[in-house]
Amino acid sequence: MVRGMGQAGTQPRSPRKRPRRCVGCGREDAKANLLRIVRSPDGTVQISVSGKAPGRGAYVCADLACVQLAKKKNALSRALKHPVEKDVYERLEALCRDDAGP
Ligand SMILES: [Zn+2]
């Protein structure tokens, strides 16, 4: 007996799509193009490469200009409501350079 070939008509939960917004330029982008920075519950700020780290997250484009803009505006500190070390920005910049391709 086959009943209802997987017709998901109404879903009990409506998954709300939360756009990822870059803290540098303010553009929304697909998660794949953004770097995620996470403030973990114990107060450390780290770059989440896997995107799975727990905690409050902020996003910035994998773009050197955006990281530098975010640094200038101190945007990550504001987004995470926690002071972000220069070190974190430097690592983000390094990631962007890595990513930049050829
Ligand atoms: Zn950006």
Boltz pocket constraint, residues with backbone or C-beta under 6 A from the ligand:
constraints:
  - pocket:
      binder: B
      contacts: [[A, 22], [A, 23], [A, 24], [A, 25], [A, 26], [A, 27], [A, 60], [A, 61], [A, 63], [A, 66]]
      max_distance: 6.0
